[in-house]
Amino acid sequence: MARHWQPVHAYAAICLASPADLADMVTAAAFHQVLDRLALGEPAAALRPRLLVAVRETVRQWSADDRIAQVLPDLAKPAGGRGMRTAKSMTPENRKLADRSFQALPGLSRCLLWHTEVEAEPLSVPAGLLGMDTVTASAALEQARDKFREGCVHAHRELAPTKDCRFYNRLLDVPIRRGGALLPDVQQHLTECRYCRNAAEQLSHFEGGLGVLIAEAVLGWGARRYLDTRPGRTPSGGPGTRGSARHGAGRRRLLPRVPAQIRRGPGGPRSSRTLLTGVGMASAGLIAIMLAAGLLSDDDGVDPAASATGGGTASQLPPAVSSSPPGTAQLPHAPRQTRLRNADVELCLDIRGEPKAGAGTELAECSADATQQWSYEKDGLLRSVAEPDLCLDSRADAGVVILGKCAEDDSERADDVRYDLTVRGELLPRWDEQLAVAFTTADAGADIVVKVRDGSDAQRWLTDPVASVSPGSLSSAEAGRPAARAVRVGEQNA
């Protein structure tokens, strides 16, 4: 306990805005409170942050008691107890997610994170406090960082004020985690939503500056000044900076690219989805007209090339011409195997790793691998040929497309694994047809996600040709079949 006295006393002086003897009283009171709880059976892990929070709450409570404040005038300083008394909350609004996540971590994880990231101490310090070797502590620290981040993402989803915020949850996390650019739709949402903008800023600290995030989330009041008192954070105190750099401090930060808030007029649009609603309705009308035209055709579904004339002579009919514009998807009505090649980047939709439930999907160089083969069925299922029991699920992971169990038409998950195919080759998830299947970045290995439908080539998916292979097109499993030809009636009995 002796090793905690000096840091806790320093924070007491910060909270009081005075190095007077009152800091000794507050520090002693904080130790007394924490030790009393330990005597009642509470675990003794992560004592440093608990003692610091006890100091803050002691100053706040004493300053709120007029009788104590009269006896101890140092509590009335605006930068100290008086300011804390009037504050609505000790946790800043832009640190709520991090605070919720940190408090939910086990004591061992909180201890490792606090001493390495906030105190900037060597890993051997918390390892000694926890009674473990540095190798085990290093592995536990990496796991603690991952759990802390997962907790922030989960808190963002759980506390999201709107459906849009929940939808953009993973689309916000994945690019920041990988050091890439945010999708345009996400950037647009951040200009309108302070909640998600704060979440993006908190997640950006995981690429460097994690100690600042933790201190401000847990302490709030005087966190930056407390960090300045830590010996490990002085220019000569290098041990603390090594932990942050090892976890990505040298990577490109996304924070400068988080867009500033754009103020809209009273009549301005609130969301890009609203702008696309009219386009979607118009497209639906166009599809209905084209389907009606197909139903009114007079060939009764018979292939003209395979028909015979009554006079016994072969009919020389021209080959059928597709009514769809060049480059659009040509998925048949009956299930068949095909790859899905993106019209914008010439990469195919593939499974990341082994085909199993929960596996992610990505862009990959087109190949003959079974993981790139898909079956689009009449009811809208996109089934994996590599694992027929699994289908593309665009909802289970908050908009990130993964493999999930195929669902029956009448199940609750039916729309999660079904898609409508437009004449342009867009795959629209039935649970929200204002969205379309797309990718995060135009590179091999990019995640497959759903984003607001915009009609771009990045949201169009081409399939393997059915009858022939044209130059530059994908190979087809059916390309080797002989083409249909006209036959004579007499030949049928030959």
N, C-alpha and C positions, 0 to 999 in steps of 0.2 A: 504493500500500500504506500510505502514511503516514496516510491518512484513517481507516484501520481500527484504528490502534494504540490510541487512547483508548477506544473502546467495548469492544474486546477486553480491555484492561487493567482496565476497570471490572468486566467480568464475571469476570475472574480473581480480583479482590478479593472478589466475592460468593461464588464457589465456595470460596475459602479462608477466608471469614469473617474476613478480615484484610487491611488495606491495606498490609501490610509489604512489604519488598523482595522477598519470595517471589513476589508478584504479577508483578513484572518478569520474574523467571526463568520463570514459567509462560507468560507472554505471549510471551516470546522463543522458548521451546520450541515453542509452538503455531505461530508464524509459520514456524519452521524446518521443521516437519513438513509444513505445507501447501505451502510453496515447493518442498520436495523432490518432492512429488507433481506439482506443476506442471512441474518440470523433466523429469519422466518422460513428459510429454505430456498430462496431464489438463487439461480446459478450465478457464479462469480465471473463468468466470461464477459469480455468487452466492458471492463469497469471504467476505462477512461471516458468514453462518451457518456456513460451513465452519470458519472461524477460531474462532468461539465454541464449536462442538462440540469442536474440537481442544483448547481450553482445558479444557473439562469432563473430557474423557477423560484429559488429562495429569494433572490433579489426582487423578482416580480411580486411575490407574495408580501414581502416586508414593505415594499413601497406602496402597496395597495392598502395596507393597514395604517390608518392615520395615527394611531397611538405610537406605533413603532417609528413611523416617519418623523414624528415630533422629537423623539429621543435621538434618532440618528439622522441628522440633517443632510448627510452625504447622500441619502437616498433620493433627495429632491432634485438632483442634477438632471437637466433636460437630456443630456447624452447618456444618462445612466438609468437609475431606477424610475425616475419620473417619465422618461420616454418609453420605457418598457411597460409602465402602467397604462399608458394611453394607446399602446399598440393593439390592434385587433387580433393579431396572431404572430407568434414567434417564427413561424415557418413562412417564407415568402411564397407568393402565389406560383411563381415559376420554379418552385422546388417541391411542390406537393407530391409529384409522382416519385421522385427520388427518395423523399422521406418515407413514404408508404412502403416502398420496396426495401429500403435499408432496415426499417424496423421489423419487417417480416423475415429477415434472414436469421439463421441460427447464430448463437452467441459466438461460436468459433469463427464464422465468416465475418461478422462485424468486427471482431478483434483484429483479424488479419488485415481487413480493408482499412480500418482506422489507423493502425500503426504504420502501415506501409504507404498509404496514399495521403492521409491527412498529416500525420506526424512526420512523414518522410524518414522513417527509421529503417535500418537494415532488417531484412527478413528474419534474422536471428533473434531479434528482440521479441516479436510476437510469438515466434516459435518457442522461445524459452518460457514465455508466460503460459503457453498452452501445453508445455511439456512434450513437444514433438521435435523431430529432427528437421533440418531445413529442406531436405528433399520432399518429405511429406507435406511440409508447410507450403512449399512452392506449388505443388499440385493442388492443394486445398485453396490457395489464393487464386489460382486461375479459375477454379470452379466457382469461387465466391464472386469473382468479377462477372462471370457468365450468368450466375443466378441473379445478381444485382440488376444486370441489364434486362434479363427476362422479366424480372419483377416490374421494372419501369414500363416495359411494353405492355405487360398485362394490366397494370394500373391505368395506363392510358386508355385501354379498351374498356375496362370496367367502369371508369369514371367519365367516359365520353358523353358530352352533353347532347350530341346529335348522332343520327345514323351515319351521316357522312364521315364524322370523326372516327367512328368504329370501322368504317370501310377502309379508310386510308391508314389504318393502324400498321399493318405489315408493309404497305407500300412506302410508309415513312421510315420504317426501321431498316429494311433490307438494304437500300442504297447507302444509308449512313454507315451501316455496319461494314459494307464492302468498299467504302470510299468512293462511290460513284455519284453521279448527278441525280438529283431528284427529278421524277417525272414532271412534265409541264402541268399536268392536272393537280399533282400534289403541291407544286409551287403556287398554283393559283389558289388552292384551298388555304394555304398558309397565309396568304395575304388577307384572307377574310376571317380566319379563325385564330384567336389569340391562344386558345387552349392547345391546339395542335402546334402552333408556333413555339409555345413554351416547351412542349414535349420534344420537338426537334432540337431545340437548344440544349435540353438536358441530355438527350441521347448523343449529341455531338461531343460531350465531355468524355465519353468513353474512348474517344480517339486521342485523348490527351487532356490533362487537367481534371482527372477524376477526384483528386483530393479536394479541390475547390467545391465541386458539386456536393460531395458528402458533407463537408463542413457546413456549407450554407443550408443544406437540407436538414441536418440534425440540430445545429445550433441556431442558425438564423441570425440572431442578434450578435454583432461583433465577430462574425465568423472570419472575415478577411483579416481583421486585426489579430485574431488568435493565430491564424496561419503565419502571420509575419513574426510571431514570437517563437516559432518552432526552429530549433537549431538545425535540423535536417534540411530546412528550406533556405538557409543562407547560401550565398555563392559557394562557400567552401563545403557545404553539407551535401555532397553528391549522392549519398545512398538513396535518398528519397526520389530523386529524379530518375534513377535507373528503372524503378518499377513502372513508372508511367511510360517511359520510352519503350520498354519491352512490350507494353500492351498497346502500342500504336501511336505514341506521341509524335513520331516522325511522319505519320501518314497525313495525307491531305485532309484538312478539316472541311466539313460541309457548312459550318456556321456562317461564313461569309456569304454563302449562297442562299441562306434562308431569307426569302423576300420580306421586305418591310411591308407593313400594313398599308393597303391602298384604301382610302376612304371613298365610298360610293355615294352618289346622290340618292335621294329617297326613292327614285324610280329605277335605279340601276339594277341589273340582274344580280341575283344572289349566288348562282351556281352555274357552272358550265353544263351540268346535266339539263337544266331548264332550257338552255338554248338549243339543245339537241332533241328535245321532245317532239317539236314540230317536224324535224327532219325524219325522226323515227316513224311518226304517223304517216308521213308522205311515202316513205319507203314501204310501209306495210300495205298501203293502197296499191302501189306499183306491183308488188309481189302478187296481190290478189288478182289484179288484171291479167298478169302473165299466166298464172295458174288457170284462170278461166279460159284464156285463149288455148292453152294446152288441152283442156277438157273438151273443147268444141272441135278439135281436129277430127277429120273424117277417116283416119286410117285405122281406127279402132285398136290402136296399140300394136298393129302387125307391122313387122319390119318390111318395107316395100322391096328391099333387095332379096328377100326370101320368098316372095309371092310368085305365083305362076299364072300365065294367061290362059284363057279358055281355049285358044287356038293351038296351044302346044308349043308356041314359040317363046323364047326367052324375052322377057321385058327388060329393056335397057334403061333403067332408072338411074338418075344421078345419085351419088352418095349423099346421105343425109348431112345437113349442115346444122351445127349447133346454133340455137337461138340466143345463147348467152354471149356476151361480148368476150373478145379474146382476153385470156389471162384470168378469168374468173374460175372459182372452184367448180369442179364437176363431180361432186360426190353423188353416187347413184342412189336410187331409192332402196334397193336391196343391199344388205350388208356385204361389203367386200373390203379387202385389205388395201390400204393406201397410206402413203406418207403424207404429212402436212407440211408443205414448204411455204415459208413466209415470202410474200410477193416483194417485200422491200429489201430484205437482206440475203435472200437465197440460202437460208439455213433452215433446217428441219426441226420439228418438235420432237424432242427425245426425252427419255426418262433418265433422271440423274441417279446413277448407281443401280442397284438391283431393283427389279420391278416388284414392289411390295406396297402394302397399304401405308400411306403417309409419305412415300417417296416423292421428291420434288420433280418438276419438269424443267427443261431448259432448251435453249437453242443449241444445235450441234451441226457439224458438217454432215450433209446428207449421205447416207450409206444404206446398205442392205440389212442392217441390224434389225432384229425383231423388235427392239425397244422403240423403233421409229415407225412401226406399223400400227395402224389404227383402223377400227371398223366403225363407220357411221351407220347407225341402224335407223329403221323407220320411225321409231319412237323418240329419236333424238339422242340416244346414248352414244357416247364416244368411247368405245371399248378398246382396251389394250390387247393387241394380238399376242404379245409376250406373256400376258397374264390375263386370260379372258374374264376372270371374276372381278377385275378392277377396271374402273372407268375414270375419266378425267373429272375431278371434283374441284370446282372453282369457289366454293363457299366455306368449306371446313376450316381453311387456314386464312380466313379474312381476306379473300381476294387473290391469294397466291394459289396458282393451279397446282394441285397435287394428285396423286393416285388415291382413289377411295373405292370402297366396295360399291359395286353397281347396285342400284336400288330399283324396286318395282314401281310401276306407274302410280300405284295408290299409296306409296310410302311417303313419310314426311320429307325424305331427302330426294324425292323424285326429281325435282327441278334443279337440285344442286349438281347433278351429274348429266343433265340433258341440255342440249344446245339447239338453237334454230340456225340454219344455214341460209344466208341471204344470197341473192343472185350475184353479188359481188365477191362472195367468198368469206364473208364475216361470220364468225362463230359467236352467237349471242347467248349467254347463259339465260335459261328460262326464269331463274329467280329474279333477274333484273335485266331486261332487254335494252336498257339504256347503256349497258356495258358491252364490251367486246373483248375477246381473247387477244392479248398482245404480249409484248416483251418489255423488260425494264431497260436494257441497253442493246444496241445493235451489234453485239459481239457474241461469239460462241461461248456458251456457259451462262448466258444471261437467263434470269428467272422468267418463267412464263406466268403472267398475271392477267387479271381483268382490269380494264380501265374504261373511262368514259368513252363511248363510241364517238369517233370523229371522222370516219370515212376515209382515213389515210391508208396507204398501202401497207403500213406496219400492222394493220389489223385485218389484212386479207391473207387467206391461206389457200394455196393451190394444191391440187391432188395429182397423183400419177395418172397419165392418160390411160384410157381404157383399151382402145383398139390399136393404137400405133404409137411409136416413139418418134417425135419430131426432133430436129436438131436442137440441142440445148435444153431439152426437157428432161424430166426425171424418167428413169427406167420404170417399166410397168410389169407387174407380175403376169398380166394378161397379154403382153405385147407379142408373145410367141404364138398366140392362137391364130388360125387362118381366118381371113376376113370372110364375112358372109357373101354368098354369090347367088345369082339367079339360077334356078334349076328348071328343067323341063318336067312336066307331069309324069312322063314315061320313065324318067330316071329314078323316080321314087321306088319303083318296084324292081329295079335292075339288080 
